[in-house]
Amino acid sequence: MAGWEALLTGQQSLIDDVSRWMADEDKLNTGYAIERRWVREVRSEWLDLIGSEELNPQRQWMLNKAIEALLTKPRIGLIDTKSGLEMQSRDVGIGISQVLPVVVAALEPSASLVTIEQPELHIHPSVQVGLGDLLIYSVLRHDMSFLIETHSEHLILRLLRRIRETSEGGLPSGFPPVSPEMIGVYYVGRGENGVQIKSLPVDEAGEFTESWPKGFFDERAGELF
């Protein structure tokens, strides 16, 4: 809820940044942009009277003035990038409404540490890899740190890819360099004496220098070969 509230009350620059990351093809490419509109809530019977022959010009003028005097309120709409239609969160897949607060948290620079549990829930793999770029962008632009609990192989693979592209000189134009020191990967599992946390170092080639416990990345190879 705090993510939606930030969009309602935040600067227009935040709206623009969130919309760009949600909609652009080289970012999350969700198919939806974000727009903040200012609306007035009018009683339905008032709308029925507008332009009605039942009102004389004086009363019609008074009604119009009463509507103009109503306070405006902000409303956040999801704009379908293909049709241009405005939708509400209830009108789209649950993944969109869940990933939007993640994008807001990454782009609203008031926090120095952002913790997120499974940001990949209910979203397409192509959006999951885009989240990796969003995290990198926020770390470097806003000096933020993220503590992410995830089961998304796609998200981690994007982080590893950007490290590899940095060392090989193959980063997309304008994309900031990414070093292994920027990313810490930890596996949390059961040990003989309780919960065990294992660090999984990454080298400049974007590869784990130690085997991932109990598969995870091995499943893909097993399914393919």
Secondary structure by P-SEA (a helix, b strand, c coil): caaaaaaacccaaaaaaaaaaacccccccccbbbbbbbbbbbcaaaaaacccccccaaaaaaaaaaaaacbbbbbbbbbccccccccccccccaaaaaaaaaaaaaccccccbbbbccccccccaaaaaaaaaaaaaaaaacccccccccccaaaaaaaaaaaaaaaaccccccbbbbccccbbbbbbbbccccbbbbbbbbcccccccccccccccaaaaaaac
